[in-house]
């Protein structure tokens, strides 16, 4: 997917020089930077599950005990 991003001239110059040093395109450097940023600031999987039962109207432990009660 293509997108347009405004980059200040001084950053673009540095990016161009860095890309030349690393022998990769500016676009590849930007993709790598985005991937690293997303990985660094991604929410831990535990945070994504927190509060999952909040809208259920039933306590998770009560639910678990009810299901396990069916095993008897």
Buried (B, 14 or more C-beta within 10 A) or exposed (E): EEEEEEEEEEEEEEBEEEBEEEEEEBEEBBEEEEEEEEEEEEEEEEEEEEEEEEEEEEEEEEEEEEEEEEEE
